[in-house]
Amino acid sequence: MERPRGLRTCLYDETQLELVLSDMAQALAKRLDRADPVAVVGILRRGAPLADRLVAALQRHHGMPAPLRLDLRIKRYEDDLTLLHPETRLDANEEQRALALKDYTVVVVDDVLYTGNSMLRAVAWLAQKQPRRIIVVTLADRCVTRLPIHADVVGVRLQVAPPDVVECNVPPYEPTFRIELLKLEAGAASSRG
């Protein structure tokens, strides 16, 4: 996919985000009960490598044993926030549908919490698996969700008005780990859903 055109400003660079991620791991570690099995679910695309980074930090600094790791594909918007589907789609494979999460603490990780559509869809699907509890984690919260969902662990809170876009660049999808603010060019903003 071609990156949308516009003026990009780096809000957080890799060094700053490593500190943010460390703080997120510490906040999450305080919420986890060592007696409960843990499943960490990354929302594809960028939530998956963020989940891996968070798990690595939890293991390295907080002695967490290896959790169950899985990723969910949920789509409604393209990365530039162009509406792809009128309803939020969750594509679970056979193995994921059969997965038993009863009594697990499930940690759901995504890059940006904006409208809440994707996260609410993930939480609703995971809740059907009867976990003990679900903890929502996001690297960036735009603080404008329209649905009854919130993040329990937040890296950074950004109050950015539409039509600006918060872009989380996360390897392997981008070369460097950073958060940028994109001010779309005039023609690009009118094509968004």
N, C-alpha and C positions, 0 to 999 in steps of 0.2 A: 504494500500500500504506500502510495506517495504521501509524504508528510504534508499537512496543510501549510499553506504559506501565510506568513505574517511575521510580526516582530516578537522574538523570543527573548525573555529575560531569565537568567538563572536565579532561582530563589534559594536553592540549596545545592551545594556541590557534593562530590563524593565524600570528602572528609567530614563535612557537616552531617551528611546522612548516616555515616557509620556511627556517629555519636547518637543521632536520633534513634537508630535501630537498636543500639545498646540500651538506651533508656526504655524503648518499647519492650525489649526482652526482660528487663528488670521489672517493669510494671506487670507484664504477663506472668512472670515467675511468681509474683506475690498472689496472683489470682488462682494459680494451679494448686490442687490438692495432690500431693505425692502419692496418695493411696489410689487415686482414680487413673484408669488408663486414659491416654490422651491421643486424639486424632487431630492432625493439623491439615486443614483443607485450603488449598490455594485456588483462587478464582482465576482461571485462565483469561488472559495471558499473563499479565505482569504480577498478579497475585501469587502465581506459582513460584517464580524465583524469589520473590519476597518471603514467601513461607519458608523456602529452603534457607535463606539467610537468617531468618528469625530462629528456626530450629537450630542452626549451627551456633548462634549466639547463646541460646538457652543451654545447649549441651556444653559449650566451652566455658561459660561463666557461671552457670547455675546448676550444673551437674544433672540436667534432665536426661533420663534415658531416651533412646530413640523412640519417637512416637510413630503411630500409624500415619503415613503420609499419602494423601490423594489430592487430585486436582479435579475441579469441575469446570466444564465449559458452559458459560452462561453468556448469552448475547442479546442485546437490545440495541446498543449503540456501537458505532465504529469508534476508533480512537479519537477522531476529531469531533465526536458527539453527533455525527450524522445518524439519524434514526434508521435502523436496519429492519426492525420488526415491530409491529404495533404492540405485541405482547412479549414480555421477557421470556426467552427460551433457555431451558436447561437441558443439555444433552448428556444424559448419564448412560454409561455403557452397562452391559450385563453384570459385570463384576461389581460395579458401584451400586446398581439396583439391589443386588443380593447382600450387600455389606451390612453386617449387624453392628450397630453402634450403641446398643443398650448399655447404660451405665458409664459411657465414655464422657469425658469432657472434650467437646469439639471446639477447636479454634479455627475460625474462618478468617482468611487473610485476603485482602484486596489492596490495590494501589490507591484508588481514590474513591471516597464515598461522596457522591454528588446527589442524585435524586433519590437513591435508595432502592431503585427497582431491582438491580442485580443482586444486591446483598439480601434484600427481603426474600427474593425467590430462592436463593441458596439456603437461607435460614429456615424457610418453610419446608423445603425438601428434606433438609437434615433433621428437622424436628420430628418428622414422620418416622425416623429411625430410633426414636426414644432415647436420646442421650441424656445423661444426668443434667448437663447444662451446655449451653453454647456461648462462646465468647467471640465477639466480633472485633477484629483488628484491622486497622487501615493505616497506611502510611500518611495519607493526606485526607483530611476531612474538610470539605468546602462549607460545612455548617448551614446547608440549605436543603436538607432532605425534605421530600414532600410526603414521605410515607413513614409509618410508625417503626422506624429502625434507627438505631444509633450505634456508634462504635464504643466498645468498652475500653479499648486501648488505641490511642491515636498518636501517631508520630508528630504531625504538625497540623495545626488548624489554620486554614486559609480562607479568609472571607473575600472571595473573588466573584464579582458580579458577571452574569452572562452579558455579552457573548464570549468573554475571555475563557480560555481553556487552561486547565492545570494539566501539564504533561509530566507524568512520572516516567523517566527513562531508566529502564532496568535491564542490565545485561541478563541474558544473551540477546534481548530484542534491540537494544541500543548499545553503543560501545562504552558509555560511561553511566554510572549511577548518579542521577541528579533529578531535581524537580525544576521545571521551567514553567513560566507563565507565557502563554501564547496569546497575543492580541492579533486576531485574525484580520486579514485584509478585507476591505469593504465587501467585495464580491463573495468571499468565502463565508462570511457571517450569515448572509441571506440564504445560503443553501442548507443550513443546519435545521434539524427537526426539533 
